[in-house]
Amino acid sequence: MAADSALLLSLVEEYVSGLQDSKAKDTATAVKNGEFTVLQLVEALGLSLTSSQPHTRARGVQLLSEVLHECYGGLTEKEVEVLLVFYENRLKDHHVITPPVLQGLRALTKCTVLPPGSAVSMLRSLFQDVHVQSLMLTERAYVYNMLINLMAIREAELKGLGPDFVFGFVQSMDGERDPRNLLLAFQIAKGIVLRGYDLGKFTEELFEVTSCYFPIDFSPPPNDPHGITREELILTLRDVLTGTPRFAEFLLPLIIEKLDSDVQSAKLDSLQTLTACVSQYEHKDLAEFLEGLWASLRREVFQTSSEKIESAGLATVTAITSCLSRSVLNSDSEDSLNTFLELVLKDCKHHLCEPDLKLVWPSAKLLQAACSASFRASCVITAAIMPSLIEQYTNRAQCSQRRTLLEVVQKFIQSVKTCQTSESEDSVFVAFRPSLCSMVFSALTETNSSLQVTACSVLTSLAQQPGLLLDSDIELAVDHLTRLLLTEQDHTVSVAVVECAGALAELHPAAFISNFIPRLKTEMFSEPIDQDNNKAESEQLSHHAVRQRCLSALAAVSIKPSVVQESTPVLLQVLSAAHTGGFSVEELVLACRSLQRIAEQVPDSEETGRCFHDVIIPRLLSLALQAALQGEDGNRSPLLEEAVLTSMVPIISTSCSRLQPTLALQTASRAVSLFLDGDVSFLPDNSFPSNIQLLKQQHSWTQSQMVCLLMGCVCSLPRSVEVPRVDELLSALEEMSCSVLHPLSYTSAAKCLSGLLNKKPHGDSLDSRIHSTMKRVCSELDSSSSSVHTQAFTLMIWVAKALLLRYHPLFTTLTDKLFSLLDDAALGPLAADGFSLLMSDSPDILNRGCHADVRIMYRQRFFSENSAKLVQGFNAAPQEKKPNFLKALSNIVNKLPKQVQLTELPALLSLLLEALSCPDLGVQLSTLSCLQPVLVDPPPSLIQQLEALIGRLLALTGSPDMEVRISSLRCIHAVSQFPEHEILPVRARVLRALARPLDDRKRLVRREAVHARNDWFLVGS
């Protein structure tokens, strides 16, 4: 014990007299280890605490406070009580002792064993003996943190102080300037307001002491280590000001005053604060200030040039109207909502009668904002303005004015929809239904395209409101839409009609089943009327355009299963008609895309799944097989075209990816049986020979290319569905991909094999299959006499991608082979392009939509594991092979996320600059696209290479490729934002070089050159 006492006295002496601050940590460690207690430390500090020198006493108190900061968790209630009495007495001591006393009190407020009543005692001493704003920043923070801690653990005691606590806090905060402390003070004020502390007669004082900072105009210094942001201060202060309706009488006049400010940020903050506060207020809190608030809001919406201010003002109008709508009316009370709406209507309604003037839209937006707040408000406003709008539409003859009026009506319909409480509630527009329908249908019969487009939008809005369109109206609407679709040549009108038809068909499918789809079918299968030869070509083009619109419309309306059952047979009939030459290749591709869109948008259900499983997929396979067999007889069907066949694949893959497990397994079984065994029993119109072997057709490309449809059937299934006879299928696909000469056939076979390998479960079976495939590929690639190098390489790159996505360990073997091929004279360029395939997303296979096994950040992993190999290979390669390595590197870096590019660029910069000098246009374009985002925020290593960078970029402005010229000019433009002292020496050189692309033969190049040269002229100005 004597030794411990001596140690303690030694530590105290060294800290107090020797001014060794590190001894405080040693003392705290000793207390934590139980070598002595805090009260023993107080006893050891006796001489220091009773010294006649204030600084010595302060030093002693500081040691005790620092120890408490570390050890407050181990204190007993008795120790805390003694320490509190000591510290409260010290607050009356010399002012130099106050900072360490506050530090100690802050530590004690964290204790869970704080004695009852101690919080009140502590705060009374604090408020009585300390003038907080005369303290330094850190000591003021101690006070605020004390209050925050006590509010968290002793709220009941603090509330027992009543308004005295609020008054003490107001005195403590009054005059605070530092944003770090303001954030703490705002948090305390927020707690006082929201947790129900008694403000008493100090409500206005609390408001004044916080509202003097409104609106916040703080801007943090660059690289601020404290991380205090303006937004954080704004939101915390807003929570204080809007936290209680008792502030309403002070806050609302303040906001009206601040809205007169010329500072945009102050206006925006004021409007957002007003929106927040009225959601907490009642109508009686606003009643007195409605006129002033409306005058300010009207001015901001009418006169502002800022969209943010306008949006905030409209949101505030909605919030005020919503607040007033919540009022419960008594027989003797004034209806504040009607009072406010009368103000709005008085100032806005007459502007709607002037559709050529600029105040139409601001007025309409204000009325719509109020209208969307509540059902009560919408009833008042629509009753006041709809008769006038309808009358004007009838009386106006100009299409532009009618369009404006229709657009205003549409916005009102949409705003009312947001305030409806239930779908079954009648719309406030029911009384105006006949007039609204008449307006829309008359606009649809006009010849003005913009009026027709607007009418389609209004028709959609009317359909979405319950009770506004009767069955007869729907039928008439379908007639109008059909007529416009078949006769109107304007693209914007046809797009609007298709969108409108899609929206209406989802709500009223019966009308489209009985009328719309049959008429479109009739039109598509009709032939253009033969006229004289001069008109024949234009008639054909017109009929082709009509078919395009019909195909798009069939997809748009096919959302409900009942419509899908009617529309898909029409699209399949279009594909069937290809055998007789009734439709062009482009039209067949559009029909396939429409089926794909239907597959994507229909809801997942047993009914739609059955439709695709039983009808659409078998029909597509049947049509393709029929075309393949006819092609051998010399009757080449358009369905044999690669564009059509590859358009069928997404239909099958999308539908298979969404099938229920049972149907998915059946589809896979059917497809495997068809391609392995020639089983055609499930196909419609079954008149096919029984000895078909689609995967063994080395010489019949018409049949072998059908393997792409097999890929759609088996490679997009959920991983839980096991493909039957998968090993047999993999062997057949491997053989096909290495023996067939037709590009689509061997590429599709390789992709199908890779899709199956990607999902195949881990195990010996998978590893043996990969080894077998690698052995076959390597033997073909290493054989100089092989005639299928390209096929073997295609198989290798797709298998490599399948393994890369799932992080299979055997992937590295394929990677090493791919790197070795970069030195190959024949396959080197192909291998360099292969890296782009590895890093890119594949749209038809090996993606998450096809349920492939895709691990996160596989690109980053591939780059980190292989970038060094590329650099080494580049350095070791002969000069004629270096472009292959540059192209591979450029393809890899170009597909990395931008943040990864920024971090990895310094190490690869010399190679990327070398790539800019590579004669390969693909390498140049890929490298420029890598550099462009990096130049926006250049790393120091890039600025150090400025001369080399500028030289290469300027050389590329004369490239024969337009895209390269444009990209190089954009990069040169970005360099103009580098630090001026770095780029000023090259300014004259750049300006001379940019004179040439100003006369480029391509307008897009000239435009980029002008933008770049303008900014370079300003360098150093």
Phi, psi and omega in degrees: 000320180298322179294318178298319180297319180294320178298317181295315179297324179295315180298318180296316182296316181294326180285312187285312185266323183276353178055038177264098185297334182295339182292339177295319178293321178296320179295317179297320178298319180295322178294317179298325182279357177082015180290330172199164184263170178296320180294326174295325176296319178299317178298317180296333179276004187311308182296323180291321184284340180254009181297153178281350181267119182304321183291326176293316178299319180297321180294320178294316179295324181294320177300313180299318182293321180292324176294317179298324179300328180271332192241016186297335183291339182261007183283147174268165181300321180296318179296318180297319181298315179298314182296321179298316179300317181298311184292321179298321177294323182293338177297338179273355183282190181302150187295335181289344180272343184301314181304309179294331176296316179295325176297319178291320179295323177299319179296320182291332179290349176272353183287137178279348183256028180300125184297149177301138179085348183290329180297317179295315180300315181298314183290324177299316179296318182297308183294331184277322191254351185237129171264100193299317186288353174272355181275167175285168185305313184297319182291325176295323176297324176302315182298313182296320178293326174301313181297319179298316181296316182292324177295334181281326187245346183225044185299317182299319180295318181293321178295333177294338176290342181068213182296343180300323179295317179297317180297317178298319179294318179302316178298321182292323186274333188305116178098001180298139184235333185284130183298329179296316179286328178298321179299319177294317182295320178297323178296321177294313180299322177299317177297319179298317185287317188275338185262009172081030174291149181283112179279334178055225181275005182257019178301311182295322180297317179296320178297314184296320185288338177261322185288346179295345178268359184266134353279151181294131176236024182287136174236117184294146177291159179300144179055041180295118183288342185274342175070020177281124181249157178298319181299321180297317178294318181300312184292322180291317177295323179297321178298325179290308187293329183261007189282341183215139176295344180293343177275353189303315184294341178260323186286317185297315175298325178296317181294320177301321179292316184290336179290347175278356182296152176271353182273122185298319182296326179292318177299314183296316179298319180297316180294317180293324177293319178298318178299318181292321186285324184291341176290342178261347187268166171254169185299329182290336177288334183263337192309316185293336190249009187300317182296315180294319178296315180297319180299318180291317181294318179300315181298317183295321181283322181289323193249350187287152174251006182251127178294325180297317180295317180298314180298318179294320179297317179294321177297325179291319177301317178298316182295318179296314180299320179297318178298313181292332180288342181278356183290143176260120187278135170254167182295332183253008182262153179277139179277098183295327180297312179298322179300313181293316182294328175297321177298315181296313181295321181301319185269344187245328189300318185291337178291336180289345178274004182233071189294354178266348186267158188286344182274002178298310185289316174304318179295315180298320180295320178296316179295320179292323178298317177292322183296325184281356186282323184198162178295321178301313181295318181296325178296316182295313187288315181296323178297330183276325190252335185296316178303320180294317180296318180294319179296317180297317181301322180292323186274336182279142181253333183286136182294323181296319179292319178296321179296317178300315180296321178296318179297321178296315179300317180300317180297323177294319179297317180293322180292324178293325181299326183289339184257000179289135184278337179204157181294331183280348182289134180295141179288151177290350181268003183303321181295336182256011186304309181300318181293320180295316178298319179297317178301312184294314184291327177291324178293326179292337179271355179288165178265350181283122187293319182295326177292322178294319179298315179296320179298322177298318179295318179295320179300319177298316180295320178297320182294331182278354176261129182296133172085002183269342177236121175279172178301321179294325178293320179298316180298318179294320178298317179298320177299314180297316181295320179297315180300313181296320181296324185272340186242333187277125183272340184294129184295318182296325178292314182297322177297316179296320180296317180297316179297316180296317179298320178298317180293318181290323182295329178292329181268328184225071186294330187300318182296327181282329177292318186277336189235305190295305185296316178300320182291322178294321178298314180301317182293319183294324184268002175276154178260144177298143182293129179291126176233196181294163188299329182296330183263352187299315183295315180295324178296319179296317179297318180296317180294324177297318179296320178298316178299319178301314181295321180296318180296318178296319182294322179299321177291319184296322185276351187269077178245314177284142180304325181295325178286321179301322180298334182264327186278324183294323175299328178294315180294321177294326178294326176298316179294323179296324181291350180297329181298331180263003178078022183283340183228148179281167179300317180299320179291324178293321177297320178295323177297319178296318180295326177294318176296322178296317179299320178298316180299327181283325191261342181291147179292148177289113179208164178299322184295310180290324177300316177298321180301314181286320183291316187271333188244299194289309182297311177301322181295318179296317178297320180296316181296317181294318180294319178299318179294322180295318181289323177294325182299331179289338180269004180093352177269088187280116179276148175301340179292345177280347180295140183300323181299321181286314183297317179289341174283337176287330186302312180298331177298311183292314184293320179295315181291320179294325181292342183251002181290150172294151187309318182296313179293324180297317179296319178297318179298316179298317180298316179299314183295317180296317179297321179297313187278332179269320188249350184074027181283108183252015187295334183271354183277141176288162182051050189285090175234029185269152175295156186270351184258030181289133176229086190291333181268004179235033183255077180292334188251345180256094183294333181296327178271321184295328182289348177293350179299338177295329177287326174299319177303316179297326183284319191254343186265356180249006180288152174303150183296340179287343180270120181271122180289126180291148176053042188293323181293319177296321179294318180297319179297316180295320180292321178298315179297318182293317184292339181256005183231333183283145182264344183283123187302314181297324183292307184288330177292316180294322178297318179295318179295320180295317178297317181295322178297322178288320179295324181298326183262351183294134183299151176300148177151181183297325181298315179295314183297318180294323177295317179297316179299318180298315180294318180297320180297316180296316182296313183295323179295323179290317183290327182277347181274120181289340181268357182291141180259004185237039178302315183295318179297316180295320178295318179301316178297317182297316185291325179286322175295320178299319180295319180300320182282325178300316184297330183255008179060039179286136185297334180286355179299326183298329179296316178293324178298315180299321178294321180295320178295322181293331180287344178296338177271355182282133183295321184272316186263358182304307178299323178295320178295321178297318176294332180299330179294329176294320178295320179300322187268348184269160171279133178266128185286333189251351182199161178056044173228169184292333176297333177266013179064028178290158178275093183246114180275154181289149174055035179293331178294314179299320180295316179299317180296313183296329182276339190236351182298321180296323178298320180295317181296316179297317179298321178297315182294327183272344186284148172294162188302322184288343180263348184301324179303328179297317180292321178296319180294319178298314179298316180297320179295325180288308185296324183296334182264358179283152172302149186301322181295323177292320177302316182298321183282330184267347186301315184307320182290335185252005189299317182298322178290321179294323176294323176296324181295332178294337178268357180291137182290344181290119182298324179297319178296315180300312183294317180297319180292320178298320179293332174290316187287326189306309179292332180290328182292341180294323178227077192288138172286160181303325182297328180287320179296327179293336180260025188300316182301312181295320181296311181299317181301316182288322180294318180295325179296326182284346178293347176256015181297149177290343182267128184296319182297321178295317180298316181296314182295320179295321178294323177295321177294319178297321176299317180296326180295335180296346179265004175295165176307134188300322183294341179275321187262349181301321180298335182259003185302310183297319180297318181294317181297321177296317183291329182282352178292328183292310180293349175294338179254018181300152183285346182257130183298321182297324177292316179300320181298314179296322179296319179297313180300315182294315184293323178301314182289327177291329175298328183279350179297125179082001182280000000 
